Structures are given as structure tokens and as C-alpha cells.
Amino acid sequence: MKSYLPFQVSEKITALVLFIVVLALPFILSFNPYYLSIFISALILGSVCLAWNLLAGVCGQVSFGHAAFFGIGAYASALLVMKAGFNPFLAMVAAAMVGVFGGLIIGVPAFRLRGPYFALSILGFAEVMKLLTLNLTRLTEGSKGIFSIPSLPLIKIWGMTFDFYISRTTNYYLAAALMFAIYLSIYFIRHSNIGLAMSAVHGDEETASGIGVPVLRTKITALIVSAFCTALMGAFYAHYIHFLNPDSAFDGFWSVMPIVGSLFGGIGTLIGPSIGALVITGLDEFVFKRFFETGHKLFFGLLLAIVIVWAPVGLLGKWVRKK
């Protein structure tokens, strides 16, 4: 018997409403540069949450170290542009592929581990990558960081000019487009045969293997897609803020907040993690920081505890049909 609440809506409708709100938000905010910068960060986090949720929420492989792929993408894109003369758009795609390579390096051996050891191995990988960027000073400038990373190049379409260096609105809509593309990619994967295989692996690896699901290949597929999307957003981040150092690129924020956003929004849904990211970013900037300038991040722990106790399926878990 179905247990849907009378006000449940389909996930596709929820996603459509979200992206309509995202498109309208700059008009609601009167294109205020400060507010747009906040929501650009929220959209980047929302995309990373979607990528993390494919690996953990769909395939059941929890990662504590997605900062590794974010930082790899950020540094790879910046270095490809500044050292090798790549076009920034091409560099972003190439950096995402470097993120995939990083995922394969750690994923192939790590997926043979059991229990929490996979999650811990990814966390260790993130720390190793951070140490490498700190010590490869001739390439990465070490702790000093890389300055003046070029913006994405100006685009002219139908007489309109999109300037990524000057306009936060242009960066906002590109971040929104990237999040939408990542959501669509994950949506189609989730509703494909490989998505069914991921769900089977999430449910029970031994049973999935017994019915012919290639467990290791399925888990690696989930990881490389997740790594690609995360590294892509890392690359965008580098060209948006124009500066990188190991502490910002491999910040634990990019490992912890995808978990928080996904649990808060609804790890059992595809769109919930991005909604969770937007909501917690808004709460942090417009509520928590107003009352507590220092220590406001502690409220994330409180929110997470409330969600785990009172709404373990997240904000959207009870109100969204996964169709």
C-alpha cells in the first residue's frame, strides 16, 4: 500500500520549481552583487552535493573526502590556463577529466575495502593531494597560492555580451546552468540500467553480485561521474575567485558540507541535496551570521542533529515522490 502524503509532489516538479526560483532569484535580489556572490557559492555547493549524493545516496558509497576532487579540478584548470595556455572553458573540461583520473587512482584499490575504510581512504587521499600542492612549489606556488587566475573568456551571443570578469550575474547563471546540467546527467543515470545497478549495490552488494551486477565496475562508474562533476565545479570556482591556495582548494568545507547539504535536503532524492545546500547557505548568511559572527558554523551541527532525529529522510524525503 502506498504511504504517500496527500501533498506529495513528484521530484521532477520539485526540480522544475527549484530551477525557476534559481532563474528568478537575481531579479528578486535586484541583481545585488553581494547577494549574488553568496548564491554563486551556494550553487557551487549545490552541484557538489548532487555529485556526492550520486556516490553516497544512490550507490551507497559514502565519501569523507570530496575536497580532493574539488581541489584537483581547481588546480588543474588554473595550471592548464596559466602554464599551458589552454582556453579556460577547455581547461575546465580537461580539469574534470583529471578529477576522474584522481578518482580512478584512489577508487580502484579503495573499493576493495570493506565498511568505513573506503570513506576514510578518500579522506586520506584529500589530505595527500593537499600536501602535494603545498610541497610542489615550482608548480603550485605552495602555501603562497596562485594569484590572478584568468576569468572565463567573454562570450558574445546574438548581440549580447557575457563578461565573466565584471558581471556576477553572468557567473551566477553559468553556475546555475552547470548545476542544472549535473542534475540532468544524474537524473538520466539514475533512471538507466547503470542507475538500477547502483541502487542494487546500495541495497546489498553480495545480493547484487549474486544476480549478476558488476559491483566493482558499478561503484567505479558512480565515483568517476561524481569526481568529474565535483572537479568541474572546482575548476569553475578557480576562474570565479581568481585565487587558489591549498587551504581554500582542499578545504574540509568541500568534504563536510556536501554531506550536510545532502542529509539536510534529503539523501533519498536527487534534487534534495542541492535544495539543502541553498537553504543552509541562506540560513548561514542571512540568519546565523547576523546573530553570531563567530561560531555560526556550529549551527550546522545543530541543524544536522535535528534533521537526523526528527526528519532522518531530510527536508524533502516525505514530500517528494522519487519518480
Disulfide bonds with the S-S distance in Angstrom:
none
